[in-house]
Amino acid sequence: MIDTLHWSLHKDRLKQVIAAKRLGILSDFDGTLSHFVSESSQAAMTAENAQALDVLVEKVTLVALISGRSTADLRQRFERPHLVYYGNHGMDYWHDEAVQLVEVARGWEKPLQALLAAFGALTEPGVYINNKGPTASVNYRATSDPVAVRQRLLDRLQPLAEHYGLLLTEGREILEIKPPISVNKGTAVRTLITDYELDGAIFLGDDTTDLAAMSLLHEKARDGLLQGLTVGVISEGAPLQLQEHSDLIAYDPDDVAHLLNWIADQLPALPVPLTVPSPTLS
């Protein structure tokens, strides 16, 4: 049975948003445009989503990927000249043919590297660390007992995070180590709305770190600054809070491709090519 919030039952509502003169399609990567895999290094955008984004970039003001992955990692997996990339939960972005770090995140690489050195070598099979510069993630998705491994990792990492003044947060079978700064996917969305003067936006995400972006988009919509919709990808293991923050839902990355293709089918091509402004986030 189709969920009552499934996007296919709310096409009129979607049409109201995509009728905006300056529309942005903003999306997470893992679990949204790519299927989850036990080794995150093997993640790849589905061919159907790649094709849909290639069409949409010719029809909307902005297509942006906003990920917990580093910007360099994100672009390696799906590089297109007219896409906008924010990585590390909004702490870095691609501009002037290089990865740029937001000002407030600078200086936090050293404490993070010290924490990782103190954490030492991994002994848990199926656990690996992704060192992303200003942030790091500890993935335990491939372990035989994720619940027990999670607790052992928390017991080791929480005191270290406190010692080095860093934050430890959680996603879907992943622990994130971040600077204690007010930068997240929500601040990235706010910057993109401002810089591209969007009057319509759709954000798609599947995890806890996407909630900040969803909340920001709801705030802008409530203030009457734009037409906005959030789409939660409610696959197995999705956090309970996700549906509470989602205006509409999709079931998995394959369903996301159906949604993106439907949107593309509704829109004519833009009369002028996209220009990329300089980000205002410092």
Backbone as CSV, one residue per row, in Angstrom:
resi,resn,N_x,N_y,N_z,CA_x,CA_y,CA_z,C_x,C_y,C_z
1,MET,0.844,-1.203,0.000,0.000,0.000,0.000,0.879,1.252,0.000
2,ILE,0.507,2.252,-0.782,1.286,3.488,-0.868,1.014,4.360,0.348
3,ASP,2.066,4.850,0.958,1.941,5.750,2.094,1.222,7.028,1.662
4,THR,0.408,7.569,2.568,-0.375,8.765,2.219,0.496,9.985,1.934
5,LEU,1.749,9.974,2.394,2.656,11.086,2.122,3.511,10.857,0.873
6,HIS,3.320,9.735,0.200,4.167,9.458,-0.957,3.993,10.551,-2.011
7,TRP,5.101,10.953,-2.591,5.095,12.094,-3.515,4.107,11.912,-4.672
8,SER,3.898,10.678,-5.111,3.034,10.443,-6.269,1.576,10.817,-6.001
9,LEU,1.207,10.935,-4.714,-0.159,11.313,-4.346,-0.310,12.820,-4.154
10,HIS,0.761,13.563,-4.356,0.743,15.006,-4.081,1.354,15.794,-5.238
11,LYS,1.020,15.405,-6.439,1.609,16.071,-7.600,1.154,17.518,-7.734
12,ASP,-0.068,17.822,-7.312,-0.519,19.214,-7.372,0.326,20.087,-6.449
13,ARG,0.636,19.570,-5.278,1.479,20.320,-4.346,2.886,20.512,-4.918
14,LEU,3.419,19.476,-5.538,4.724,19.582,-6.178,4.692,20.607,-7.313
15,LYS,3.614,20.612,-8.074,3.520,21.548,-9.194,3.543,22.997,-8.723
16,GLN,2.964,23.270,-7.552,2.985,24.631,-7.007,4.420,25.084,-6.739
17,VAL,5.251,24.168,-6.240,6.634,24.521,-5.912,7.483,24.630,-7.167
18,ILE,7.366,23.669,-8.075,8.248,23.688,-9.242,7.834,24.745,-10.265
19,ALA,6.700,25.410,-10.012,6.314,26.534,-10.870,7.107,27.796,-10.537
20,ALA,7.927,27.751,-9.482,8.724,28.919,-9.081,9.632,29.357,-10.227
21,LYS,9.833,30.661,-10.319,10.673,31.200,-11.387,12.116,30.769,-11.218
22,ARG,12.584,30.740,-9.955,13.969,30.334,-9.668,13.911,29.147,-8.703
23,LEU,14.006,27.960,-9.268,13.821,26.718,-8.526,15.152,26.037,-8.258
24,GLY,15.308,25.533,-7.034,16.489,24.759,-6.691,16.117,23.339,-6.296
25,ILE,16.874,22.370,-6.785,16.764,20.978,-6.367,18.013,20.684,-5.542
26,LEU,17.823,20.439,-4.255,18.932,20.270,-3.312,18.839,18.872,-2.727
27,SER,19.938,18.121,-2.760,19.836,16.726,-2.351,21.064,16.233,-1.621
28,ASP,20.809,15.400,-0.627,21.823,14.562,-0.007,22.287,13.530,-1.045
29,PHE,23.349,12.791,-0.702,23.889,11.793,-1.633,23.601,10.370,-1.153
30,ASP,24.292,9.938,-0.095,24.172,8.557,0.371,22.762,8.258,0.880
31,GLY,22.184,7.179,0.390,20.851,6.788,0.822,19.735,7.557,0.150
32,THR,20.105,8.585,-0.609,19.117,9.404,-1.306,19.257,9.252,-2.816
33,LEU,20.464,9.531,-3.305,20.749,9.352,-4.728,21.535,8.070,-4.985
34,SER,22.138,7.527,-3.936,22.872,6.264,-4.032,22.331,5.303,-2.985
35,HIS,22.363,4.026,-3.290,21.959,3.018,-2.320,23.039,2.857,-1.261
36,PHE,22.620,2.513,-0.044,23.584,2.223,1.006,24.339,0.939,0.678
37,VAL,25.644,0.978,0.930,26.491,-0.206,0.804,27.292,-0.324,2.085
38,SER,27.752,-1.545,2.392,28.484,-1.740,3.645,29.780,-0.952,3.663
39,GLU,30.435,-0.826,2.524,31.655,-0.020,2.392,31.272,1.280,1.694
40,SER,31.253,2.388,2.433,30.794,3.653,1.834,31.682,4.115,0.687
41,SER,32.931,3.619,0.640,33.813,3.978,-0.467,33.314,3.419,-1.791
42,GLN,32.409,2.433,-1.725,31.883,1.822,-2.943,30.561,2.453,-3.394
43,ALA,30.081,3.440,-2.672,28.794,4.052,-3.014,28.872,4.767,-4.358
44,ALA,27.792,4.669,-5.110,27.732,5.335,-6.413,26.303,5.796,-6.670
45,MET,26.166,6.956,-7.277,24.848,7.424,-7.662,24.251,6.449,-8.668
46,THR,22.947,6.181,-8.520,22.312,5.290,-9.489,22.300,5.952,-10.865
47,ALA,22.334,5.127,-11.896,22.342,5.656,-13.264,21.096,6.489,-13.539
48,GLU,19.960,6.062,-12.969,18.703,6.782,-13.191,18.737,8.168,-12.536
49,ASN,19.295,8.265,-11.346,19.401,9.578,-10.707,20.398,10.467,-11.428
50,ALA,21.497,9.895,-11.896,22.472,10.674,-12.653,21.831,11.253,-13.911
51,GLN,21.071,10.429,-14.594,20.399,10.890,-15.814,19.387,11.994,-15.504
52,ALA,18.641,11.818,-14.409,17.638,12.819,-14.047,18.290,14.157,-13.706
53,LEU,19.391,14.129,-12.969,20.069,15.378,-12.618,20.655,16.055,-13.853
54,ASP,21.147,15.255,-14.795,21.679,15.840,-16.025,20.594,16.572,-16.808
55,VAL,19.374,16.094,-16.726,18.263,16.781,-17.393,17.855,18.012,-16.586
56,LEU,17.756,17.858,-15.272,17.282,18.954,-14.425,18.213,20.157,-14.446
57,VAL,19.503,19.935,-14.586,20.436,21.064,-14.551,20.184,22.033,-15.702
58,GLU,19.504,21.553,-16.754,19.148,22.409,-17.890,17.792,23.087,-17.702
59,LYS,17.090,22.744,-16.598,15.708,23.197,-16.467,15.422,23.971,-15.191
60,VAL,16.349,23.983,-14.235,16.136,24.704,-12.982,17.313,25.638,-12.727
61,THR,17.109,26.565,-11.826,18.166,27.534,-11.515,19.368,26.873,-10.854
62,LEU,19.109,25.877,-10.017,20.189,25.295,-9.224,19.940,23.816,-8.980
63,VAL,20.971,23.012,-9.170,21.015,21.634,-8.672,22.237,21.542,-7.775
64,ALA,22.023,21.188,-6.522,23.123,21.150,-5.555,23.128,19.831,-4.805
65,LEU,24.314,19.309,-4.572,24.507,18.142,-3.719,25.076,18.622,-2.397
66,ILE,24.455,18.206,-1.299,24.853,18.635,0.045,25.039,17.370,0.870
67,SER,26.285,17.063,1.214,26.596,15.738,1.744,27.484,15.810,2.975
68,GLY,27.482,14.719,3.744,28.454,14.555,4.811,29.815,14.176,4.272
69,ARG,29.871,13.664,3.065,31.154,13.396,2.422,31.898,14.703,2.174
70,SER,33.188,14.624,2.021,33.925,15.820,1.643,33.516,16.218,0.226
71,THR,33.699,17.488,-0.082,33.370,17.964,-1.430,34.203,17.239,-2.479
72,ALA,35.486,17.016,-2.188,36.347,16.322,-3.147,35.829,14.913,-3.421
73,ASP,35.428,14.213,-2.374,34.877,12.867,-2.511,33.584,12.909,-3.327
74,LEU,32.736,13.873,-3.021,31.446,14.000,-3.694,31.625,14.224,-5.191
75,ARG,32.525,15.124,-5.548,32.743,15.418,-6.961,33.375,14.241,-7.692
76,GLN,34.176,13.466,-6.978,34.776,12.286,-7.602,33.710,11.276,-8.015
77,ARG,32.606,11.244,-7.249,31.543,10.278,-7.525,30.546,10.774,-8.566
78,PHE,30.433,12.100,-8.694,29.506,12.645,-9.693,29.949,14.064,-10.027
79,GLU,30.780,14.181,-11.022,31.339,15.490,-11.386,30.625,16.041,-12.610
80,ARG,30.039,17.221,-12.414,29.361,17.929,-13.494,29.701,19.413,-13.361
81,PRO,29.938,20.104,-14.484,30.377,21.495,-14.406,29.354,22.455,-13.821
82,HIS,28.071,22.153,-13.948,27.059,23.109,-13.514,26.349,22.699,-12.229
83,LEU,26.844,21.664,-11.563,26.311,21.334,-10.244,27.058,22.115,-9.175
84,VAL,26.382,22.345,-8.057,26.999,23.003,-6.907,27.182,21.951,-5.822
85,TYR,28.339,21.983,-5.159,28.684,20.955,-4.192,28.998,21.563,-2.828
86,TYR,28.342,21.034,-1.796,28.701,21.323,-0.411,28.976,19.996,0.284
87,GLY,30.146,19.878,0.890,30.514,18.659,1.598,30.759,18.905,3.071
88,ASN,31.124,17.833,3.781,31.423,17.942,5.206,30.314,18.654,5.965
89,HIS,29.066,18.302,5.626,27.898,18.900,6.299,27.889,20.424,6.183
90,GLY,28.309,20.928,5.031,28.287,22.371,4.785,29.577,23.091,5.123
91,MET,30.602,22.361,5.577,31.842,23.019,5.984,32.806,23.279,4.840
92,ASP,32.648,22.573,3.721,33.453,22.917,2.548,32.583,22.895,1.301
93,TYR,33.072,23.509,0.237,32.295,23.645,-0.987,33.246,23.824,-2.159
94,TRP,32.738,23.666,-3.361,33.546,23.797,-4.567,33.325,25.172,-5.177
95,HIS,34.419,25.907,-5.368,34.329,27.234,-5.988,35.693,27.593,-6.566
96,ASP,35.677,28.251,-7.724,36.917,28.635,-8.408,37.832,27.437,-8.635
97,GLU,37.229,26.324,-9.031,37.962,25.107,-9.389,38.783,24.536,-8.232
98,ALA,38.293,24.735,-7.002,38.997,24.199,-5.838,38.030,24.029,-4.683
99,VAL,38.407,23.156,-3.756,37.627,22.998,-2.531,37.944,24.160,-1.601
100,GLN,36.891,24.813,-1.094,37.043,25.922,-0.172,36.457,25.512,1.177
101,LEU,37.124,25.927,2.244,36.643,25.650,3.586,36.002,26.907,4.151
102,VAL,34.799,26.781,4.752,34.175,27.966,5.326,35.061,28.496,6.456
103,GLU,35.052,29.800,6.630,35.996,30.470,7.538,35.959,29.891,8.950
104,VAL,34.753,29.683,9.496,34.657,29.261,10.891,35.135,27.830,11.113
105,ALA,35.305,27.054,10.034,35.783,25.674,10.178,37.304,25.591,10.158
106,ARG,37.955,26.668,9.748,39.417,26.648,9.659,40.031,26.601,11.055
107,GLY,41.083,25.840,11.161,41.755,25.711,12.451,41.330,24.498,13.252
108,TRP,40.274,23.803,12.787,39.795,22.633,13.516,40.393,21.327,13.005
109,GLU,41.134,21.376,11.903,41.749,20.145,11.409,42.758,19.585,12.413
110,LYS,43.543,20.485,13.046,44.584,20.015,13.963,44.017,19.266,15.165
111,PRO,43.001,19.803,15.874,42.410,19.025,16.974,41.816,17.701,16.511
112,LEU,41.217,17.699,15.328,40.622,16.459,14.834,41.695,15.412,14.566
113,GLN,42.798,15.832,13.936,43.862,14.874,13.657,44.485,14.358,14.957
114,ALA,44.559,15.216,15.970,45.076,14.784,17.277,44.140,13.754,17.901
115,LEU,42.842,13.981,17.771,41.878,13.000,18.297,42.037,11.655,17.593
116,LEU,42.154,11.682,16.277,42.280,10.425,15.540,43.560,9.688,15.905
117,ALA,44.641,10.451,16.135,45.894,9.822,16.547,45.747,9.181,17.922
118,ALA,45.052,9.877,18.831,44.831,9.326,20.163,43.896,8.124,20.129
119,PHE,42.957,8.128,19.216,42.031,7.003,19.064,42.791,5.743,18.658
120,GLY,43.791,5.912,17.821,44.673,4.811,17.456,44.106,3.897,16.394
121,ALA,44.779,2.779,16.228,44.399,1.822,15.190,43.085,1.128,15.541
122,LEU,42.320,0.824,14.514,41.053,0.141,14.713,41.272,-1.359,14.913
123,THR,40.548,-1.909,15.852,40.631,-3.350,16.106,39.313,-4.058,15.836
124,GLU,38.247,-3.298,15.631,36.929,-3.884,15.380,36.792,-4.235,13.892
125,PRO,36.598,-5.522,13.574,36.368,-5.875,12.171,35.116,-5.180,11.636
126,GLY,35.224,-4.644,10.428,34.069,-4.002,9.808,33.908,-2.541,10.154
127,VAL,34.821,-1.981,10.968,34.776,-0.562,11.312,35.883,0.155,10.544
128,TYR,35.577,1.300,9.969,36.632,2.075,9.317,36.362,3.567,9.495
129,ILE,37.435,4.331,9.433,37.381,5.780,9.628,37.554,6.485,8.286
130,ASN,36.731,7.479,8.049,36.882,8.347,6.892,37.322,9.715,7.395
131,ASN,38.587,10.036,7.190,39.165,11.304,7.624,38.927,12.342,6.537
132,LYS,38.079,13.334,6.844,37.647,14.294,5.824,38.199,15.700,6.046
133,GLY,39.259,15.820,6.859,39.847,17.140,7.098,39.245,17.813,8.304
134,PRO,38.204,18.646,8.103,37.575,19.292,9.260,36.638,18.380,10.034
135,THR,36.265,17.236,9.424,35.402,16.267,10.100,35.936,14.858,9.827
136,ALA,35.408,13.910,10.587,35.722,12.504,10.335,34.490,11.683,10.670
137,SER,34.362,10.545,10.036,33.257,9.644,10.343,33.813,8.264,10.657
138,VAL,33.159,7.595,11.586,33.515,6.223,11.950,32.328,5.350,11.582
139,ASN,32.507,4.540,10.565,31.425,3.735,10.008,31.507,2.317,10.562
140,TYR,30.410,1.836,11.133,30.378,0.475,11.668,29.257,-0.350,11.035
141,ARG,28.830,0.054,9.845,27.704,-0.589,9.170,27.993,-2.046,8.806
142,ALA,29.271,-2.358,8.542,29.618,-3.709,8.077,29.934,-4.675,9.214
143,THR,29.753,-4.276,10.473,30.068,-5.153,11.595,28.971,-6.196,11.807
144,SER,29.334,-7.290,12.486,28.367,-8.366,12.716,27.379,-8.024,13.825
145,ASP,27.761,-7.109,14.722,26.885,-6.710,15.835,26.946,-5.186,15.991
146,PRO,26.248,-4.453,15.119,26.346,-2.990,15.139,25.968,-2.355,16.474
147,VAL,25.009,-2.916,17.188,24.578,-2.327,18.456,25.711,-2.353,19.480
148,ALA,26.354,-3.516,19.622,27.452,-3.642,20.585,28.653,-2.816,20.157
149,VAL,28.966,-2.830,18.868,30.115,-2.068,18.371,29.884,-0.578,18.568
150,ARG,28.670,-0.126,18.301,28.352,1.291,18.508,28.682,1.724,19.925
151,GLN,28.273,0.943,20.909,28.505,1.330,22.291,29.996,1.349,22.621
152,ARG,30.746,0.378,22.110,32.190,0.364,22.370,32.862,1.574,21.740
153,LEU,32.429,1.935,20.548,33.001,3.110,19.890,32.653,4.390,20.650
154,LEU,31.406,4.504,21.084,31.001,5.679,21.854,31.818,5.802,23.135
155,ASP,32.039,4.673,23.805,32.802,4.695,25.059,34.222,5.198,24.847
156,ARG,34.783,4.912,23.676,36.151,5.368,23.381,36.177,6.799,22.848
157,LEU,35.209,7.118,21.995,35.272,8.398,21.288,34.734,9.576,22.092
158,GLN,33.714,9.355,22.913,33.115,10.480,23.624,34.113,11.213,24.523
159,PRO,34.908,10.505,25.336,35.902,11.229,26.156,36.933,11.967,25.306
160,LEU,37.321,11.381,24.186,38.287,12.056,23.321,37.678,13.307,22.700
161,ALA,36.435,13.223,22.260,35.767,14.394,21.688,35.699,15.525,22.709
162,GLU,35.355,15.189,23.927,35.289,16.211,24.986,36.666,16.798,25.258
163,HIS,37.691,15.954,25.267,39.053,16.430,25.550,39.533,17.421,24.492
164,TYR,39.242,17.141,23.230,39.729,17.991,22.144,38.714,19.057,21.720
165,GLY,37.611,19.152,22.446,36.630,20.201,22.169,35.834,19.981,20.909
166,LEU,35.643,18.733,20.523,34.909,18.402,19.309,33.548,17.795,19.646
167,LEU,32.679,17.725,18.656,31.343,17.159,18.845,31.287,15.757,18.260
168,LEU,30.557,14.882,18.922,30.329,13.531,18.434,28.832,13.372,18.210
169,THR,28.433,13.136,16.968,27.024,12.960,16.633,26.847,11.641,15.889
170,GLU,25.579,11.254,15.686,25.307,9.951,15.087,24.441,10.074,13.845
171,GLY,24.694,9.152,12.899,23.851,8.976,11.739,23.461,7.517,11.642
172,ARG,23.212,7.050,10.452,22.774,5.662,10.242,23.983,4.730,10.298
173,GLU,24.202,4.136,11.483,25.336,3.249,11.743,26.657,3.934,11.413
174,ILE,26.729,5.199,11.837,27.932,5.990,11.624,28.045,7.016,12.741
175,LEU,29.259,7.280,13.193,29.520,8.328,14.173,30.278,9.447,13.476
176,GLU,29.856,10.666,13.710,30.474,11.829,13.078,31.213,12.661,14.120
177,ILE,32.447,13.012,13.823,33.256,13.870,14.691,33.399,15.212,13.977
178,LYS,32.921,16.291,14.636,32.848,17.593,13.979,33.331,18.699,14.902
179,PRO,33.705,19.835,14.333,33.990,21.016,15.157,32.710,21.522,15.825
180,PRO,32.825,22.185,16.959,31.645,22.722,17.660,31.232,24.077,17.096
181,ILE,30.855,24.094,15.839,30.498,25.344,15.167,29.106,25.208,14.564
182,SER,28.480,26.346,14.334,27.106,26.359,13.815,27.104,26.322,12.293
183,VAL,27.673,25.260,11.755,27.667,25.023,10.315,27.118,23.634,10.098
184,ASN,26.148,23.514,9.214,25.521,22.236,8.942,24.847,22.300,7.569
185,LYS,24.096,21.287,7.240,23.418,21.292,5.942,22.383,22.413,5.862
186,GLY,21.856,22.816,6.998,20.915,23.925,7.009,21.567,25.240,6.625
187,THR,22.770,25.497,7.129,23.452,26.743,6.759,23.830,26.727,5.283
188,ALA,24.154,25.536,4.756,24.441,25.433,3.322,23.197,25.762,2.502
189,VAL,22.043,25.238,2.912,20.793,25.530,2.198,20.471,27.016,2.280
190,ARG,20.657,27.619,3.439,20.395,29.056,3.589,21.263,29.869,2.633
191,THR,22.541,29.507,2.540,23.447,30.201,1.629,22.991,30.063,0.180
192,LEU,22.596,28.861,-0.198,22.185,28.633,-1.581,20.902,29.382,-1.923
193,ILE,19.959,29.424,-0.994,18.724,30.177,-1.227,19.034,31.649,-1.460
194,THR,19.940,32.182,-0.651,20.315,33.596,-0.770,21.102,33.867,-2.045
195,ASP,22.152,33.083,-2.280,23.041,33.354,-3.405,22.363,33.175,-4.760
196,TYR,21.449,32.223,-4.852,20.776,31.963,-6.120,19.393,32.598,-6.191
197,GLU,19.039,33.358,-5.153,17.772,34.082,-5.107,16.602,33.153,-5.431
198,LEU,16.609,31.991,-4.784,15.579,30.994,-5.062,14.233,31.442,-4.507
199,ASP,13.179,31.207,-5.276,11.828,31.399,-4.744,11.071,30.075,-4.697
200,GLY,11.794,28.988,-4.998,11.252,27.645,-4.852,12.387,26.674,-4.610
201,ALA,12.180,25.692,-3.739,13.242,24.729,-3.463,12.644,23.418,-2.972
202,ILE,13.270,22.324,-3.384,12.941,20.990,-2.887,14.218,20.386,-2.339
203,PHE,14.165,19.915,-1.091,15.323,19.248,-0.488,14.984,17.790,-0.253
204,LEU,15.921,16.901,-0.618,15.750,15.467,-0.439,16.852,14.923,0.467
205,GLY,16.463,14.142,1.484,17.447,13.563,2.385,16.888,12.362,3.110
206,ASP,17.785,11.641,3.784,17.364,10.378,4.395,17.883,10.162,5.808
207,ASP,18.635,11.120,6.372,19.310,10.827,7.643,19.204,12.006,8.598
208,THR,19.709,11.774,9.813,19.624,12.782,10.874,20.268,14.096,10.464
209,THR,21.397,14.037,9.767,22.095,15.267,9.390,21.316,16.090,8.370
210,ASP,20.302,15.500,7.755,19.477,16.240,6.795,18.378,17.058,7.464
211,LEU,18.139,16.807,8.748,17.040,17.484,9.428,17.268,18.990,9.529
212,ALA,18.534,19.407,9.677,18.825,20.849,9.751,18.446,21.541,8.449
213,ALA,18.714,20.891,7.325,18.341,21.463,6.029,16.827,21.524,5.878
214,MET,16.147,20.487,6.322,14.692,20.463,6.241,14.073,21.542,7.111
215,SER,14.596,21.701,8.317,14.083,22.736,9.227,14.278,24.124,8.649
216,LEU,15.434,24.357,8.056,15.712,25.667,7.457,14.752,25.966,6.312
217,LEU,14.507,24.966,5.471,13.598,25.174,4.339,12.177,25.437,4.833
218,HIS,11.755,24.720,5.882,10.433,24.985,6.456,10.344,26.403,7.021
219,GLU,11.416,26.847,7.652,11.429,28.205,8.217,11.265,29.254,7.120
220,LYS,12.002,29.093,6.031,11.906,30.045,4.922,10.509,30.029,4.298
221,ALA,9.923,28.833,4.198,8.581,28.730,3.624,7.549,29.380,4.539
222,ARG,7.677,29.153,5.851,6.734,29.771,6.803,6.817,31.286,6.769
223,ASP,8.018,31.804,6.540,8.204,33.256,6.484,7.760,33.839,5.152
224,GLY,7.306,32.985,4.251,6.823,33.457,2.958,7.916,33.855,2.000
225,LEU,9.149,33.381,2.242,10.275,33.770,1.404,10.418,32.903,0.171
226,LEU,9.804,31.727,0.179,9.850,30.859,-0.987,8.823,29.744,-0.835
227,GLN,8.564,29.058,-1.932,7.793,27.825,-1.913,8.786,26.688,-1.675
228,GLY,8.549,25.870,-0.664,9.512,24.822,-0.369,8.857,23.523,0.028
229,LEU,9.511,22.411,-0.313,9.070,21.087,0.092,10.273,20.252,0.491
230,THR,10.097,19.433,1.521,11.135,18.486,1.916,10.645,17.083,1.604
231,VAL,11.551,16.271,1.092,11.221,14.889,0.732,12.144,13.967,1.517
232,GLY,11.573,13.178,2.413,12.343,12.207,3.171,12.363,10.875,2.449
233,VAL,13.553,10.298,2.351,13.697,8.982,1.731,13.622,7.956,2.857
234,ILE,12.462,7.367,3.017,12.149,6.543,4.187,12.446,5.073,3.878
235,SER,13.719,4.753,3.780,14.102,3.362,3.568,14.361,2.698,4.921
236,GLU,14.633,1.411,4.913,14.872,0.682,6.160,16.039,1.299,6.928
237,GLY,15.837,1.545,8.222,16.882,2.130,9.046,16.864,3.639,9.117
238,ALA,15.948,4.283,8.405,15.857,5.742,8.456,15.452,6.184,9.861
239,PRO,15.985,7.296,10.350,15.634,7.763,11.701,14.160,8.132,11.805
240,LEU,13.605,7.940,12.987,12.187,8.205,13.201,11.839,9.670,12.955
241,GLN,12.772,10.578,13.291,12.494,12.011,13.148,12.357,12.438,11.691
242,LEU,12.871,11.610,10.778,12.891,12.013,9.369,11.484,12.258,8.832
243,GLN,10.565,11.344,9.112,9.217,11.519,8.575,8.537,12.743,9.181
244,GLU,8.866,13.067,10.445,8.295,14.254,11.081,8.726,15.533,10.376
245,HIS,9.905,15.527,9.757,10.434,16.708,9.063,10.120,16.698,7.572
246,SER,9.470,15.646,7.088,9.267,15.480,5.646,7.844,15.869,5.246
247,ASP,7.746,16.753,4.262,6.435,17.086,3.702,5.910,15.918,2.880
248,LEU,6.821,15.310,2.119,6.496,14.167,1.280,7.572,13.106,1.481
249,ILE,7.298,11.900,1.005,8.309,10.859,1.133,8.520,10.149,-0.197
250,ALA,9.714,9.559,-0.309,10.042,8.585,-1.351,10.559,7.354,-0.618
251,TYR,10.566,6.217,-1.294,10.877,4.968,-0.605,12.359,4.590,-0.630
252,ASP,13.057,4.978,-1.674,14.467,4.599,-1.811,15.051,5.404,-2.978
253,PRO,16.358,5.260,-3.257,16.945,6.029,-4.361,16.298,5.762,-5.718
254,ASP,15.790,4.554,-5.928,15.107,4.288,-7.204,13.820,5.099,-7.308
255,ASP,13.112,5.220,-6.194,11.897,6.030,-6.164,12.237,7.513,-6.309
256,VAL,13.359,7.934,-5.747,13.819,9.315,-5.928,14.009,9.610,-7.414
257,ALA,14.579,8.671,-8.147,14.771,8.861,-9.588,13.433,9.059,-10.299
258,HIS,12.409,8.307,-9.888,11.079,8.498,-10.483,10.571,9.911,-10.219
259,LEU,10.777,10.391,-8.986,10.352,11.752,-8.635,11.116,12.790,-9.453
260,LEU,12.432,12.667,-9.520,13.233,13.650,-10.249,12.894,13.654,-11.737
261,ASN,12.659,12.481,-12.294,12.273,12.419,-13.709,10.898,13.027,-13.936
262,TRP,9.990,12.821,-12.993,8.660,13.432,-13.112,8.782,14.956,-13.092
263,ILE,9.599,15.483,-12.160,9.803,16.928,-12.102,10.375,17.433,-13.419
264,ALA,11.392,16.744,-13.922,12.022,17.172,-15.178,11.017,17.183,-16.322
265,ASP,10.122,16.217,-16.332,9.124,16.153,-17.406,8.148,17.325,-17.374
266,GLN,7.978,17.946,-16.205,7.032,19.059,-16.077,7.616,20.397,-16.529
267,LEU,8.948,20.461,-16.676,9.609,21.753,-16.838,10.202,21.940,-18.225
268,PRO,10.114,23.151,-18.762,10.825,23.468,-20.002,12.290,23.769,-19.700
269,ALA,13.113,23.764,-20.720,14.518,24.133,-20.532,14.624,25.617,-20.208
270,LEU,15.634,25.981,-19.421,15.859,27.391,-19.101,16.338,28.143,-20.341
271,PRO,15.931,29.410,-20.476,16.347,30.175,-21.655,17.789,30.658,-21.589
272,VAL,18.380,30.697,-20.382,19.758,31.176,-20.243,20.537,30.166,-19.416
273,PRO,21.859,30.042,-19.645,22.664,29.094,-18.874,22.833,29.553,-17.431
274,LEU,23.097,28.607,-16.557,23.306,28.869,-15.133,24.602,29.635,-14.905
275,THR,24.566,30.643,-14.063,25.774,31.314,-13.612,25.968,31.001,-12.137
276,VAL,27.198,30.793,-11.734,27.491,30.372,-10.365,28.021,31.559,-9.567
277,PRO,27.253,32.038,-8.582,27.721,33.158,-7.765,28.763,32.722,-6.758
278,SER,29.467,33.682,-6.180,30.397,33.388,-5.100,29.604,33.162,-3.822
279,PRO,29.898,32.081,-3.073,29.153,31.818,-1.840,29.305,32.950,-0.833
280,THR,28.241,33.230,-0.095,28.288,34.272,0.931,28.665,33.717,2.289
281,LEU,28.639,32.372,2.469,28.943,31.766,3.765,30.406,31.921,4.071
282,SER,30.727,32.454,5.237,32.132,32.700,5.575,32.559,31.843,6.736
